[in-house]
């Protein structure tokens, strides 16, 4: 009779430990998913920043190439007068 009680107690302890471990693993998976989502959002943010940065550089170069020839022509005239 005592052996059966001891076996039942051991089985209950093992089941409780397994449940606690499973809950801990599920919590760890949820935490990992949150961190993965945060990393993905950060990566997309950096990608959008770099894309916008290159677009701004491209537009500024286009503006400079349209403005500089007119500035150079006036500079040419000023140098010719001097």
C-alpha positions as CSV (number, residue, x, y, z in Angstrom):
1,X,0.0,0.0,0.0
2,X,2.8,2.4,0.9
3,X,4.6,1.6,-2.4
4,X,1.5,2.5,-4.4
5,X,1.2,5.9,-2.6
6,X,4.9,6.6,-3.2
7,X,4.6,5.7,-6.9
8,X,1.5,7.9,-7.2
9,X,3.3,10.8,-5.5
10,X,6.3,10.4,-7.8
11,X,4.0,10.3,-10.8
12,X,2.2,13.4,-9.7
13,X,5.5,15.2,-9.1
14,X,6.8,14.2,-12.6
15,X,3.5,15.4,-14.2
16,X,3.7,18.7,-12.4
17,X,7.4,19.2,-13.4
18,X,6.5,18.3,-17.0
19,X,3.6,20.8,-17.0
20,X,5.9,23.5,-15.6
21,X,8.5,22.8,-18.2
22,X,6.0,22.9,-21.0
23,X,4.6,26.2,-19.8
24,X,8.1,27.6,-19.6
25,X,8.8,26.5,-23.1
26,X,5.6,28.1,-24.4
27,X,6.4,31.3,-22.7
28,X,9.9,31.2,-24.2
29,X,8.5,30.6,-27.7
30,X,6.1,33.6,-27.3
31,X,9.0,35.8,-26.1
32,X,11.2,34.6,-29.0
33,X,8.4,35.4,-31.4
34,X,8.0,38.9,-30.0
35,X,11.8,39.5,-30.3
36,X,11.8,38.2,-33.8
37,X,8.9,40.5,-34.8
38,X,10.8,43.4,-33.2
39,X,13.9,42.5,-35.2
40,X,11.9,42.2,-38.4
41,X,10.3,45.6,-37.8
42,X,13.8,47.1,-37.1
43,X,15.2,45.6,-40.3
44,X,12.3,47.0,-42.4
45,X,12.8,50.4,-40.8
46,X,16.5,50.4,-41.7
47,X,15.7,49.3,-45.2
48,X,13.2,52.1,-45.7
49,X,15.7,54.7,-44.2
50,X,18.4,53.5,-46.6
51,X,16.1,53.5,-49.6
52,X,14.8,57.0,-48.8
53,X,18.4,58.2,-48.3
54,X,19.5,57.0,-51.7
55,X,16.4,58.6,-53.3
56,X,17.2,61.9,-51.6
57,X,20.8,61.7,-52.9
58,X,19.6,60.9,-56.4
59,X,17.1,63.8,-56.5
60,X,19.8,66.2,-55.1
61,X,22.2,65.2,-57.8
62,X,19.5,65.7,-60.4
63,X,18.8,69.2,-59.1
64,X,22.5,70.0,-59.0
65,X,23.0,68.9,-62.6
66,X,20.1,71.1,-63.7
67,X,21.3,74.2,-61.7
68,X,25.1,74.0,-62.1
69,X,25.2,74.5,-65.9
70,X,23.3,77.8,-65.6
71,X,25.7,78.8,-62.8
72,X,28.7,77.9,-64.9
73,X,27.5,79.9,-67.8
74,X,27.3,83.0,-65.6
75,X,30.6,82.3,-64.2
76,X,32.0,82.0,-67.6
77,X,30.7,85.5,-68.5
78,X,32.1,86.9,-65.3
79,X,35.5,85.4,-66.0
80,X,35.4,86.7,-69.6
81,X,34.7,90.3,-68.3
82,X,37.5,90.2,-65.8
